[in-house]
Amino acid sequence: MRGVRNGLAVTLLLAGMAAAEPVTVVALGDSLTAGYGLADPATGLVPRLEGWLKARGHDVVVQNAGVSGDTTAGGLARIGWALGPDADALIVTLGGNDMLRGIDPAEAKANLDGILKEAAARKLPVLLVAMKAPGNFGPEYKAAFDAMYGELSAQYGALLADDFFGGLRAAGADPADPASMAAFMQADGIHPNPEGVRLIVEGLGPKVEELLARVGA
């Protein structure tokens, strides 16, 4: 009987191990998420982030739901199908194109609110990654745009990464100073090159680890 019990225990253990699946994180964003302009797709944000997390021992799959040119409205329009049945958590990196087009921050905020509402309905933890507006549209626009991320994260209890380019700032670059960004950006001055992506991932990585800790909590 002891041998039978031991064999059953091993069988159950192996079955449990086989049933374990990686955590699936959906990264909803625009060209910065999609990996626009990079010759090697493996150097994009999503593959780099997944590799960074796996190197730190996380069993995780990061799905690339980035669409170049997307605004918050586009993200809201596709959030329903972007979050497949396997989704365990959501990263939202949207707003950059709204800012570039001068879209009213109130409109962008409403769209992000809709995205977070959908995630909340599915009981998915969220990491909201903020962008910083330049001063081109005036101080009132910048204040409203910059504030919306913190306000929404507080409202929904989402994690907040307060600056997508935080990893570049930590390396001494300043998005407001193109010369300091040149070593980390593609020729268009908007999208990061592979080294820029690496630094961005290092900046965002710890926040994504916090997100993983919330899965199933």
N, C-alpha and C positions, 0 to 999 in steps of 0.2 A: 504493500500500500504506500509505503514511503516513496518508493521509486515512481509510482503513478502520480502521487501528489507533486513530487519534484518536476516530473515531466510536464504536468499540467501548468505549474507555475512558470516554467520556461516558455511554454507555448503562449501563455497569456502575456508574458513580458514581451516576447517577440511580436505578438499581434499588436500590442500597444505601441511599440516602436514603429511598426509598419504604418499604423494609423496616424501617427504624428505627421503633420504637414507644416511646411514653412508658413510664416506669417506673410500675408500678401498686403503690400502697401501700394495704393494707387496714387500716382503723382500727377495731379491735374494742373496744367499750366499752359504756357505759350511757348515761343521759340526757345526761351532760356531753358525750359524743361525738355523740349523736343530734341535739342542738340543741334540747332540750326548752324550751318556753315562749317561744321567740323568734318574734316576729310575721313576720319576714322570714327564711326559711330560708337566704338567702345570707349572713346574719351568724353562722351556726353555726360550730362549730369546724372541721369538715371543709372546707367551702367556703373559709373564711378561711385555713386552713392551705395548701390547694392554691394559692390566689391568692398567698399570701406566698412560696411556693416558686417559682412561675412568675415572679413579679416579680424573683426573684434568678437567673433564667436556667435553672431546672430544668424539663425536659420530664417532667412527672409528672401522674398521676391519683391522687387520694386517694379511695378508696371508703369510704362511710359504712356501717360494720357496727356502729353503735351502736343499742342497744335500751333504751329507758327502763325503769328498774326492774330491769335485769339485774344479777345477782350473778356472781361468778366461776364458780359452778356452771352458770349459764346460758351464759356464754361458752364454757365447756368443751363443753357439749352441742351447740353450733352451730359450733364452730371448723372442723369437717370441711368443711361446705358454705360457710362464710363465706370460706374461702380458695379462691377459684375458680382455674381454670387459668391466669389471667393474673397472679396475685399474684406480686410480686417481693420484697415486704417486708411486715412486720407491725408495727403499733403496738398495744400492749395497754394500755388504760386501764380497769382494772376493780379492784374492791375497795371502792369507796365505799359501795355498798349493803350489802355484807357488814358493813362497819364500823357503819353506821347500825342494822343489825339485831342487832349483837352476836354475829355468827357467829364461831365459834372460829377464830382465825388459822391454826391447823394445818390446818383444813378448807379455808380460803381458799387457803392456800399449796399444798396438794395439787392444787387445781383449776388454779391458775396453772401449776403444774408440768406438768400434762397439756397445757395450751395450748402451753407452750414446747416440750414434747416433740414435739407435732404439727408445729410450725414447724421444729424441728430435723430431723425426718424428711423434710421437704420442702426442706431446705437453704435456708430463708428467714432473712435477718437480721431481728432483732427489736429494737424499742425498747420497753422496759418502763417505763411511767409510774407512779410511786408516788403513793399517797395517804398522808396523815398522820392517824393516829387521834387524836381528842381524849382527854382524861383521864377521860371519863365511866365507862368500864368498869375503871378502875384502872390503875396503872403497869405491871403485868405484861402486861395485854392490849395496852396501847399499845406496849410494848417489842417484843413478839412480832409485832404487826401491822406496825409500822414497819420491822422488820428483814427481813421476808420478801422484800421486793423486792430488796434488795441481795444477799441470799443466793442468790436464784434467778438474778439477772443474772450473778453470778459463776459459778454452776454451769453455766449454758448459754452463757456468753460473750456475753450480750445487752447492748446498750447500756442505760443506766439514766438516766432523768430523775427525779431524786430528789424532786420535788415538783410535782404537777400545777398547783398555784397559785403556782408560783415567779414567774411574770410579775407577779402581783398583789403579791407580797411586794416585788419590785423597785420597784414603784410606791409603796411605803409602806404597803400594806394588810397586815393580819394576820388570817388565817382564824379565829384564836382571839378576835378582837375584832370583833364584828358592826358596830359603829359605823364602824370603819375600812374595812369591806368594802362599806358601803351603796351607795357610788357605782358599784360594779362588779357588783352583784348584782341579780337580780330580787327581787320582793317576798317570795318564799319564803325568801330568805336562803341558799339552797342552790345555785341555778343562776346562772351569770353572765349579765349583760346583754350587749348588743353590745360595749360598751366593755371589759367584763371579758374577753370572748372575745378581743378584739383583743390585750389585754395577755398573755393566756395563750398565744396563738399566738406572740407575740414571744419569750416565754420558752422555749417548746418548739421553735420553729423551728430554731435551730442544732443541736439534738440530732437532728432529723429530717434535716437536711443530712448529719450524720454517718452516719445510717442509709442514706441514698441512696448515700453513698460506698462502702458495703459491698456494694451490689447488684452481683453478678457478680464480686466480688473473690475 
